[in-house]
Amino acid sequence: MTTTVTPPQDHDTSSGVRLDLYRTMVLVRTYEMAILREYHADKGPGFDIGKGLVPGEMHLSAGQEPVAAGVCAHLTEDDAVTATHRPHHFAIAHGIDLEAMTAEIFGRETGLGRGRGGHMHLFDPKTHFSCSGIIAEGYPPALGQAFAFSRRGTDRIAVAVTGEGAANQGAFHESLNLAALWHLPVVFVVEDNQWGISVPRSASTAVPSNADRAAAYGIPGVRVEDNDVDAVFEAAGELVARARRGEGPSLLEVSTLRLLGHFEGDAQGYRTDLDEVNEHDPIPRYEARLREAGLLDDALRDEVAREAEERVEAAIAFAKDSPLPDPAEATRYVFPEEGSR
């Protein structure tokens, strides 16, 4: 049975937790805006996707911060997260090293993958974080991690994230089926930002909520409306605790928002919501709610913004100062080498 969570007027979440959620959201947004700046700084004349300090495609998560902040607040470094091709918000919220991630995005030797993977292929064994450019690809690996955690008798869990468009992929359904069959400690998360690249969900998906699909596999399905970080935090907390208790998998879908294009350079001519999209920006809306609760004032807002900017700019400076990989070593790290583990 699907549970739909509509954001309440009053929240029971503690003030400290709510401010931590806010700090995470601000850090993610500050990071994405800085990457946006650096990505476009040298793509001209015109727009050449292969040029500049950050070559290749770029998918930014501005607007989707509540999902990552609310879910990852319940996780530890020992839990696993598999994310999508739009991964920065979950990487940051899960505690990935900001300098190493930024260096990877800039293609530098000090990056998580020594500059070989780029922003859609971030792998961090320390925090058990990974992502992929293939939609729904993260679901099957999460099953393997959850299976290992279960066999070892731990209370560690896996969180597998995908978008609403990927919920129509075979890997999505196969993963839900196997996780339910094996009773695995995994929370499946669907970020419903309404657009699968340029296709509206109404034109691609037969059901109004992907959380309804959980019932087909005998697992709980929860949908959170209105991109509400407090509601995400509350719903995710119950599902994560359930997985830790050994009660099996669940599915959480969050109605969220993509403020920017599917990728940078996307003209977004297909979007019918562009005129109203900024009105639904989750960060100003959450700031207003925190002010009403007496938890945020101008001084604290400025402090949070300053701390985020300092961290982000330090990470970008680190990336820019790091060396590029040696072309002579282009084939290294593809296969295990003698003495490596």
C-alpha positions as CSV (number, residue, x, y, z in Angstrom):
1,M,0.0,0.0,0.0
2,T,1.4,3.4,-0.9
3,T,1.6,6.1,1.7
4,T,1.5,9.7,0.4
5,V,3.2,12.2,2.8
6,T,1.9,15.7,2.5
7,P,4.1,18.3,4.3
8,P,2.5,19.2,7.6
9,Q,2.3,22.8,8.8
10,D,4.2,22.0,12.0
11,H,7.2,19.7,12.1
12,D,8.4,17.6,15.1
13,T,12.0,17.4,13.8
14,S,14.4,19.0,16.3
15,S,15.8,22.5,15.6
16,G,19.3,21.2,15.4
17,V,18.4,18.6,12.8
18,R,16.5,21.2,10.7
19,L,19.4,23.6,10.7
20,D,21.7,20.7,9.7
21,L,19.4,19.9,6.8
22,Y,19.5,23.6,5.8
23,R,23.3,23.7,5.9
24,T,23.5,20.6,3.7
25,M,21.1,22.1,1.2
26,V,23.0,25.4,1.1
27,L,26.3,23.6,0.7
28,V,25.0,21.6,-2.2
29,R,23.5,24.7,-3.9
30,T,26.7,26.7,-3.5
31,Y,28.7,23.9,-5.0
32,E,26.4,23.4,-8.0
33,M,26.4,27.2,-8.7
34,A,30.2,27.3,-8.5
35,I,30.5,24.3,-10.9
36,L,28.0,26.0,-13.2
37,R,30.3,29.1,-13.2
38,E,33.4,27.1,-13.9
39,Y,31.8,24.9,-16.5
40,H,30.7,27.8,-18.6
41,A,33.7,30.0,-18.1
42,D,35.6,28.8,-21.1
43,K,33.2,26.9,-23.4
44,G,33.0,29.7,-26.0
45,P,33.0,31.1,-28.5
46,G,29.6,29.5,-29.0
47,F,29.2,26.4,-26.8
48,D,31.8,23.6,-27.3
49,I,31.1,20.8,-24.8
50,G,34.6,19.5,-25.2
51,K,36.4,22.7,-24.3
52,G,37.5,24.2,-21.0
53,L,38.6,23.2,-17.5
54,V,35.6,20.9,-17.2
55,P,35.0,19.2,-20.5
56,G,32.1,16.8,-21.3
57,E,28.5,16.8,-20.1
58,M,27.4,18.3,-16.8
59,H,24.2,17.5,-15.0
60,L,23.5,19.7,-11.9
61,S,21.2,18.9,-9.1
62,A,20.0,22.5,-8.1
63,G,16.5,22.1,-6.8
64,Q,16.8,18.5,-5.7
65,E,18.7,19.2,-2.5
66,P,15.8,18.2,-0.2
67,V,16.0,14.6,-1.3
68,A,19.7,14.1,-0.6
69,A,19.7,16.1,2.6
70,G,16.6,14.3,4.0
71,V,17.8,10.8,3.1
72,C,21.5,11.0,3.9
73,A,20.9,12.6,7.3
74,H,20.1,9.0,8.5
75,L,23.1,7.4,7.0
76,T,26.6,6.7,8.2
77,E,29.9,6.4,6.3
78,D,29.4,2.6,6.5
79,D,26.2,2.7,4.5
80,A,26.3,2.5,0.7
81,V,24.8,5.0,-1.7
82,T,24.5,4.4,-5.5
83,A,23.4,7.6,-7.3
84,T,22.5,8.8,-10.8
85,H,24.2,10.8,-13.5
86,R,23.1,13.8,-11.5
87,P,25.0,12.8,-8.4
88,H,26.6,15.8,-6.7
89,H,23.9,16.4,-4.1
90,F,23.9,12.9,-2.8
91,A,27.7,12.7,-2.9
92,I,28.0,15.9,-0.8
93,A,25.2,14.9,1.6
94,H,26.8,11.5,2.1
95,G,30.1,13.1,3.1
96,I,32.3,12.5,0.1
97,D,35.6,14.5,0.2
98,L,34.8,17.8,-1.6
99,E,38.3,18.4,-2.8
100,A,38.8,14.9,-4.3
101,M,35.3,15.0,-5.9
102,T,36.0,18.4,-7.5
103,A,39.4,17.3,-8.7
104,E,37.7,14.4,-10.4
105,I,35.2,16.6,-12.1
106,F,38.1,18.8,-13.4
107,G,39.8,15.6,-14.6
108,R,42.8,15.9,-12.3
109,E,45.2,13.3,-10.9
110,T,44.1,14.0,-7.3
111,G,40.5,13.1,-8.1
112,L,38.6,10.1,-6.8
113,G,39.3,8.2,-10.0
114,R,42.6,10.0,-10.8
115,G,40.7,12.2,-13.2
116,R,39.6,9.2,-15.4
117,G,35.9,9.2,-14.6
118,G,34.6,12.7,-14.5
119,H,31.4,13.9,-12.8
120,M,29.1,11.0,-13.8
121,H,31.5,8.3,-12.5
122,L,32.4,9.2,-8.9
123,F,33.6,6.3,-6.8
124,D,34.6,6.7,-3.2
125,P,35.3,3.5,-1.2
126,K,35.6,5.4,2.0
127,T,32.0,6.5,2.0
128,H,30.8,3.6,-0.2
129,F,29.5,6.0,-2.8
130,S,29.2,5.4,-6.5
131,C,27.2,6.7,-9.5
132,S,26.8,6.1,-13.2
133,G,25.8,7.7,-16.4
134,I,23.5,4.8,-17.2
135,I,20.0,5.3,-15.8
136,A,18.8,2.7,-13.2
137,E,22.3,1.2,-13.2
138,G,22.8,1.9,-9.5
139,Y,20.0,-0.3,-8.4
140,P,21.6,-3.8,-9.1
141,P,24.9,-2.9,-7.4
142,A,23.0,-1.7,-4.4
143,L,21.6,-5.2,-4.1
144,G,25.0,-6.7,-4.0
145,Q,26.1,-4.3,-1.2
146,A,22.9,-4.9,0.8
147,F,23.4,-8.7,0.4
148,A,27.0,-8.4,1.7
149,F,25.9,-6.3,4.6
150,S,23.2,-8.8,5.5
151,R,25.4,-11.9,5.2
152,R,27.9,-10.2,7.5
153,G,25.3,-9.8,10.1
154,T,25.6,-6.0,10.2
155,D,22.9,-3.3,10.4
156,R,24.4,-1.4,7.4
157,I,22.1,-0.6,4.5
158,A,22.2,0.5,0.9
159,V,20.4,3.4,-0.6
160,A,19.8,3.2,-4.4
161,V,18.8,6.4,-6.2
162,T,17.3,6.9,-9.6
163,G,15.0,9.3,-11.4
164,E,11.3,8.8,-12.3
165,G,12.2,8.1,-15.9
166,A,14.5,5.3,-15.0
167,A,11.6,3.6,-13.0
168,N,10.5,2.3,-16.4
169,Q,13.7,0.4,-16.9
170,G,14.0,-3.3,-16.5
171,A,16.7,-2.9,-13.9
172,F,14.3,-1.0,-11.6
173,H,11.8,-3.8,-11.6
174,E,14.3,-6.6,-11.4
175,S,16.0,-5.0,-8.5
176,L,12.8,-4.4,-6.5
177,N,11.8,-8.1,-7.2
178,L,15.1,-9.6,-6.0
179,A,15.4,-7.3,-3.0
180,A,12.0,-8.3,-1.9
181,L,12.6,-12.0,-2.6
182,W,15.9,-11.9,-0.6
183,H,14.6,-9.5,2.1
184,L,17.6,-7.2,1.5
185,P,18.3,-4.0,3.6
186,V,18.0,-1.5,0.8
187,V,15.9,1.7,0.4
188,F,15.1,2.5,-3.2
189,V,14.8,6.3,-3.8
190,V,13.1,7.8,-6.9
191,E,13.6,11.5,-7.6
192,D,10.6,12.6,-9.5
193,N,11.6,15.9,-11.1
194,Q,8.8,15.6,-13.7
195,W,11.1,15.4,-16.7
196,G,13.0,12.4,-18.2
197,I,15.4,14.5,-20.2
198,S,12.7,16.3,-22.3
199,V,9.8,13.9,-21.8
200,P,7.2,14.8,-19.2
201,R,6.4,11.9,-16.9
202,S,2.7,12.0,-18.0
203,A,3.9,11.0,-21.5
204,S,6.1,8.1,-20.3
205,T,4.7,6.6,-17.1
206,A,1.3,4.9,-16.8
207,V,0.9,5.3,-13.0
208,P,0.7,8.7,-11.2
209,S,3.2,7.6,-8.6
210,N,6.1,5.2,-8.8
211,A,5.6,4.5,-5.2
212,D,2.5,2.6,-6.2
213,R,4.7,0.1,-7.9
214,A,6.1,-1.1,-4.6
215,A,2.9,-3.0,-3.9
216,A,3.6,-5.3,-6.8
217,Y,6.6,-6.6,-4.9
218,G,5.0,-6.7,-1.5
219,I,7.1,-3.9,0.0
220,P,6.2,-0.5,1.4
221,G,5.9,2.5,-1.0
222,V,6.0,6.1,0.2
223,R,5.6,9.3,-1.8
224,V,6.6,12.7,-0.4
225,E,5.0,15.7,-2.0
226,D,6.2,19.3,-2.5
227,N,9.9,18.7,-2.3
228,D,9.7,19.2,1.4
229,V,13.0,18.4,3.2
230,D,11.3,17.9,6.6
231,A,8.9,15.4,5.2
232,V,11.7,13.6,3.3
233,F,13.7,13.4,6.6
234,E,10.7,11.9,8.5
235,A,9.8,9.4,5.8
236,A,13.3,8.3,5.1
237,G,14.0,7.9,8.8
238,E,11.2,5.3,9.1
239,L,12.4,3.4,6.0
240,V,16.0,3.4,6.9
241,A,15.2,2.2,10.5
242,R,13.1,-0.5,9.0
243,A,15.9,-1.7,6.8
244,R,18.4,-1.7,9.7
245,R,16.0,-3.8,11.7
246,G,16.1,-6.5,9.0
247,E,12.6,-5.9,7.8
248,G,13.6,-5.7,4.1
249,P,13.4,-3.2,1.3
250,S,11.2,-0.2,0.6
251,L,10.6,2.4,-2.0
252,L,10.6,6.2,-1.4
253,E,9.6,8.6,-4.2
254,V,10.0,12.3,-3.7
255,S,8.3,15.0,-5.8
256,T,11.2,17.3,-6.5
257,L,12.3,20.0,-8.9
258,R,15.0,20.5,-11.5
259,L,15.8,24.2,-11.6
260,L,18.3,23.8,-14.5
261,G,18.4,21.9,-17.7
262,H,18.8,18.2,-18.1
263,F,22.4,19.0,-18.9
264,E,24.3,22.3,-19.3
265,G,23.6,23.6,-22.7
266,D,20.1,22.3,-22.7
267,A,17.9,25.1,-24.2
268,Q,14.8,23.6,-22.4
269,G,12.4,24.7,-25.1
270,Y,10.3,21.7,-24.1
271,R,9.6,22.9,-20.6
272,T,6.2,24.4,-19.9
273,D,7.0,25.3,-16.3
274,L,10.0,27.6,-16.8
275,D,8.2,30.8,-15.9
276,E,7.1,29.4,-12.5
277,V,10.1,27.1,-11.6
278,N,12.0,29.6,-9.5
279,E,8.9,30.2,-7.3
280,H,9.3,26.6,-6.1
281,D,13.0,26.8,-5.2
282,P,13.2,24.8,-2.0
283,I,15.9,26.8,-0.3
284,P,14.2,30.2,0.0
285,R,11.0,28.3,0.9
286,Y,12.8,26.4,3.7
287,E,14.5,29.6,4.9
288,A,11.1,31.3,5.3
289,R,9.8,28.3,7.3
290,L,12.9,28.3,9.6
291,R,12.5,32.1,10.1
292,E,8.8,31.5,11.1
293,A,10.0,28.9,13.6
294,G,12.5,31.3,15.1
295,L,15.5,29.2,14.0
296,L,17.0,31.4,11.3
297,D,17.9,35.1,11.1
298,D,20.1,37.2,8.8
299,A,23.2,36.6,10.8
300,L,22.9,32.8,10.8
301,R,21.9,32.8,7.1
302,D,25.0,34.8,6.2
303,E,27.2,32.6,8.3
304,V,25.9,29.4,6.7
305,A,26.4,30.9,3.2
306,R,29.9,32.1,4.1
307,E,31.0,28.7,5.4
308,A,29.6,26.9,2.3
309,E,31.3,29.4,0.0
310,E,34.7,29.0,1.7
311,R,34.5,25.2,1.5
312,V,33.5,25.2,-2.1
313,E,36.0,27.7,-3.3
314,A,38.8,25.9,-1.5
315,A,37.8,22.7,-3.3
316,I,37.8,24.4,-6.7
317,A,41.2,26.0,-6.0
318,F,42.5,22.6,-5.0
319,A,41.2,21.1,-8.3
320,K,42.7,23.8,-10.4
321,D,46.1,23.5,-8.7
322,S,46.2,19.8,-9.1
323,P,48.1,18.1,-12.0
324,L,46.5,16.7,-15.1
325,P,47.0,12.9,-15.6
326,D,50.1,12.0,-17.6
327,P,48.9,10.8,-21.1
328,A,51.6,8.2,-20.9
329,E,49.7,6.5,-18.1
330,A,46.3,6.6,-19.8
331,T,46.0,2.8,-19.6
332,R,46.9,2.6,-15.9
333,Y,44.2,1.7,-13.4
334,V,42.1,-0.2,-16.0
335,F,43.3,-3.6,-14.8
336,P,44.8,-4.8,-11.5
337,E,48.5,-4.3,-11.3
338,E,51.1,-6.4,-9.6
339,G,51.1,-5.7,-5.9
340,S,47.7,-3.9,-5.9
341,R,44.8,-5.1,-3.9
